[in-house]
């Protein structure tokens, strides 16, 4: 379902938006929709506290890992396609 959003702008702001939209070959409405989507993507999905909690939980685990040389060798084998 679509919803209508009304935004009140002064004449100067509206003129500037029309010019920007025209330069981008789109309607003002489409330009505003794209600007809102871009702004929404920049907003973090999770709070700082949630991210820190996830990091703390991850740090509690101990996973086996080889030396850097062993890991680089495994990566190299993966790029070359020789699995073992």
Buried (B, 14 or more C-beta within 10 A) or exposed (E): EEEEEEEEEEEEEEEEBEEBBEEEEBEBEEBBEEEEEEEEEEEEEEEEEEEEEEEEEEEEEEEEEEEEEEEEEEEEEEEEEEEE
